[in-house]
Amino acid sequence: MQTLVIIVFEKQPRWTPELQRQFASEAVDVVGCSTSGDFERRCVNSSVGVVDVDAAPQDCLQLLGRLARTGEFPPIIAIGSEQTAALEWPLREFGVLEFAVDRPTGDHLARLCSRQWSNSHEPGRPRGSASAGN
């Protein structure tokens, strides 16, 4: 069985430990990244990416813009709020597949990750979503 790798870009640990708890009994590695560069380096070997837009909106936009140009990245889930809701469509243009507003529960975020993992392994579906906008 292949190990699912979830990378989380957040300035302070919140979602990383929550996802580790949610997936404690499964073959899932959850890796926290406090810098966009670390997240970017880990994308190639990751199954799903999670970005906390509220923690660093500008960093997230720049990071996802760079990833969109490379075209090789995992499915990305963005977590935002009312304050960052206006960024949903620019983020989606950069390849974000899910935009969760109003802070999802840990269980909800785990289900979103699982769904993206499953969807990204459907026959004929390209890795990441950069090709969806091209």
C-alpha positions as CSV (number, residue, x, y, z in Angstrom):
1,M,0.0,0.0,0.0
2,Q,1.3,3.4,-1.0
3,T,1.8,6.0,1.8
4,L,-0.2,9.1,1.4
5,V,1.8,12.3,2.0
6,I,0.1,15.5,3.0
7,I,2.1,18.7,3.1
8,V,0.7,21.7,5.0
9,F,1.9,25.3,4.6
10,E,1.1,27.2,7.8
11,K,3.1,29.7,9.8
12,Q,2.1,28.2,13.2
13,P,1.2,24.4,13.7
14,R,-2.5,24.0,13.7
15,W,-3.6,21.8,10.8
16,T,-0.5,19.6,10.8
17,P,-1.1,18.1,14.2
18,E,-4.8,17.9,13.6
19,L,-4.3,16.0,10.4
20,Q,-1.7,13.8,12.1
21,R,-4.3,13.0,14.7
22,Q,-7.0,12.3,12.1
23,F,-4.8,9.9,10.1
24,A,-3.0,8.3,13.1
25,S,-4.2,4.8,12.3
26,E,-3.6,5.1,8.5
27,A,-0.6,5.0,6.2
28,V,-0.5,8.8,6.0
29,D,2.5,11.1,6.6
30,V,1.5,14.7,7.4
31,V,4.4,17.1,7.1
32,G,4.2,20.7,8.2
33,C,6.0,23.5,6.2
34,S,6.5,26.9,7.8
35,T,8.0,28.4,4.6
36,S,6.7,28.5,1.1
37,G,10.1,27.3,-0.2
38,D,9.9,24.1,2.0
39,F,6.4,23.5,0.7
40,E,7.4,24.0,-2.9
41,R,10.4,21.5,-2.5
42,R,8.1,18.9,-1.0
43,C,5.3,19.1,-3.6
44,V,6.9,16.7,-6.0
45,N,6.7,13.8,-3.6
46,S,3.4,14.7,-2.0
47,S,-0.1,13.4,-2.5
48,V,-2.1,16.4,-1.3
49,G,-1.2,20.0,-0.3
50,V,-3.0,22.2,2.3
51,V,-2.3,25.9,2.5
52,D,-3.5,28.2,5.3
53,V,-4.3,31.3,3.4
54,D,-5.2,33.4,6.5
55,A,-1.7,32.9,7.9
56,A,0.1,34.4,4.9
57,P,-2.2,35.5,2.0
58,Q,0.6,37.0,-0.1
59,D,2.9,34.1,0.4
60,C,0.2,31.7,-0.6
61,L,-0.6,33.6,-3.8
62,Q,3.1,33.8,-4.7
63,L,3.7,30.1,-3.9
64,L,0.7,28.9,-5.9
65,G,1.6,31.2,-8.8
66,R,5.1,29.6,-8.9
67,L,3.6,26.1,-8.7
68,A,1.1,26.9,-11.5
69,R,4.0,27.9,-13.8
70,T,5.8,24.5,-13.2
71,G,2.6,22.5,-13.7
72,E,3.8,19.7,-11.4
73,F,2.1,19.8,-8.0
74,P,-0.4,17.8,-5.9
75,P,-4.0,18.6,-5.5
76,I,-4.2,21.7,-3.3
77,I,-6.7,22.6,-0.6
78,A,-6.8,26.1,0.7
79,I,-8.2,27.1,4.1
80,G,-9.4,30.7,4.3
81,S,-12.0,32.8,6.1
82,E,-14.3,35.7,5.4
83,Q,-11.3,38.0,5.3
84,T,-9.6,36.0,2.6
85,A,-12.7,34.8,0.7
86,A,-12.1,37.3,-2.1
87,L,-8.9,35.3,-3.0
88,E,-10.8,32.1,-3.8
89,W,-11.0,32.6,-7.5
90,P,-7.4,33.8,-8.0
91,L,-6.3,30.8,-5.9
92,R,-8.5,28.5,-8.1
93,E,-6.9,29.9,-11.2
94,F,-3.5,28.9,-9.7
95,G,-4.8,25.3,-9.3
96,V,-6.5,25.2,-5.9
97,L,-9.2,22.5,-6.1
98,E,-10.9,23.2,-2.7
99,F,-11.3,26.4,-0.8
100,A,-12.6,25.9,2.7
101,V,-14.0,29.0,4.3
102,D,-14.9,29.3,8.0
103,R,-12.2,27.0,9.3
104,P,-13.3,23.4,8.7
105,T,-13.2,20.8,11.4
106,G,-10.3,18.4,11.5
107,D,-12.6,15.6,10.3
108,H,-13.9,17.7,7.4
109,L,-10.3,18.6,6.3
110,A,-9.3,15.0,6.5
111,R,-12.2,14.0,4.3
112,L,-11.2,16.8,1.8
113,C,-7.7,15.4,1.7
114,S,-8.9,11.8,1.2
115,R,-11.3,12.9,-1.6
116,Q,-8.5,14.8,-3.4
117,W,-6.2,11.8,-3.0
118,S,-8.8,9.5,-4.5
119,N,-9.7,11.9,-7.3
120,S,-6.1,12.5,-8.3
121,H,-5.6,8.7,-8.9
122,E,-8.5,8.3,-11.3
123,P,-7.4,6.9,-14.7
124,G,-6.7,9.6,-17.2
125,R,-6.6,12.5,-14.6
126,P,-3.4,14.6,-14.7
127,R,-1.4,15.2,-11.5
128,G,-2.2,18.6,-10.0
129,S,-4.7,20.9,-11.7
130,A,-2.5,23.2,-13.7
131,S,-3.6,21.5,-16.9
132,A,-7.3,22.2,-16.0
133,G,-6.8,25.9,-16.6
134,N,-4.8,25.6,-19.7
